[in-house]
Structures are given as structure tokens and as C-alpha cells.
């Protein structure tokens, strides 16, 4: 079983749609959680940290469910510029606590 | 405030050669991690350097080695290159003991082994 699992997509959605991405992780001792955005052939950029209480940044909402070891990202009112790959990241894993463990990423394409 | 910078941006090497990639962390950061990202995959952790020592290592062979300098910059060395080493190599910096463990990535070095 992969340490961090994501649906690779692609998700093709029309502009203005709401889309949700899910991610599961295997190590219950993981400490920190993030969503990164990666545009084609570019570096990953931090989108938002994920907290148990949930957090929102404009059209983006992230949730963490520690009991189910599940992380989600909700994007409301999708824009063409949201088209990218969204990487779920867990800090720590089955063999250490310092490294980032990435999912394979979920590709999003927002259509005009 | 300079972000994470990596050099070179692109590199083509022949099988069996050796390569050195360089990274300067974001100002104020003291920790550098290296990742390998193959096409269509998420980045895979290679190792992390803190206080000039390798703090943790991922599942990569000894052909992959690194170094951190007193100014916190870092190098990734790969010996005896294989075709499968072709990938985007990402450097990320962070601050140990900071308010957040968020890591910031450089633009990467795209290595092609032919």
C-alpha cells in the first residue's frame, strides 16, 4: 500500500464548478499535512496547510480527518487558472518524521 | 527576498557519467531536502541535510550523495548515471524549529541521461 494515495484523475470540470479531491495516508503518526499545486513542468508550490479544524483560503477549503486518515481539498467556483496538478503531502511516514511524502497528484482541467 | 534557487535548470548527461546539482535555500532557512520527480509521478524524497549532515535518507542507492555547506547551500551528486535517473530534481528548503514546517521548492533541474 502506498503511504499517500490520491486519485490521479484527470478531473475535467466546467468553469464555475465545485470540485473535490481526496487523499488517504497510511501512517497515523504523521504530523503535518499540505496541499501543493504543480503546473506543468514547474516546481510544486504550497497551496495551503491542512489542519484538523479545517481551513479556508478564498475559494479553497482543506479538511483533515485524523481518525480516517483522510485529507480533502475543495475548490469552489473553478477558474481556468486552477488547471494544474494538486499534490497531497504528508510530513513523516512509516520510516521517519522529517520527509515529505507526496501522492502522485490529481490532475485538474477546468474547461471554458 | 530570494526564494530557493537551483542550478543548472537543464542538463544532458551520458550513461555512466557523474553529475552535480546545486541549491541555495530560501533566506533564513537552514534545512535542504532533495527530491526526484519522474514524469507523471509525485516527487520522491532522496535525503535531507541539516547542520551540514545528512539527517534522513529515502530509498535511493549510494550513487546518490549530497553535501551541505556552512551557508546552508547544498549539492546533490549522482554517480554512474543510468537512463532511469532522468527526472526533475527538486530542492526544497525549510526552517527547523520554525513556526511552520512548510517547505519551499526551487524550480528544479531537469536531468536527461542518454
Interface residues (C-beta under 8 A of the other chain):
Chain A: X4 X31 X32 X34 X41 X42 X43 X44 X45 X46 X49 X87 X91 X96 X98 X99 X100 X101 X102 X103 X104 X105
Chain B: X33 X35 X40 X41 X42 X43 X44 X45 X48 X55 X56 X58 X88 X90 X92 X100 X101 X102 X103 X104 X105 X106 X107 X108 X110
